[in-house]
Amino acid sequence: MHFATCIVIEDEIPAQRILKNYISKISSIELVGTYQSALKANEGLKK
């Protein structure tokens, strides 16, 4: 059961992998997107 959703905004791919791995271990958080910039995140969230 997820209590919160989140996105990752990080321009470095290795750091994205670390964050996604960490988030995947927290059952109460659902990762809904990963973006390399705030502009891309904004575009993705508008869809």
N, C-alpha and C positions, 0 to 999 in steps of 0.2 A: 504494500500500500504506500503510495507516494503522498507526502504532505506538502511538498514544494517542487516546483519546476525551476530549472536554471538553464542558462546558456553560458558558454565559454567564449570570451573574446580575448584572443591571444594570437599574436603574429608569428610566434615561433612554433613550428610544428612539434619539435620534441617536448616543449612545455605543454602544448595541447594534449599530447599523449599522456603525460603525467597527470594532468588535471582530470582528463576523462577517466583514467584508471582509478584515481582517488574517488571521484564522484560515483563511479560504478559500485564501489564498496559500501556506499551509504544508501541503505534501502529506502529511506524516507525522501530521497531526492531523485528526481527524474531529469536527466539531461535531454533537452529538446533541440539543441543546436550548438554548433561550433563554428565560429567565425574568426577571420583573420584581422578584421578591423571593425570599428564601431559603425562605420558607414555600411559595410556589408551586413552587419547584424541588424541595423535599422531596416534595410531593404528586405532581409529575410523575415523579419518579424511582421512586416506589413502584409505579407502574403496570407 
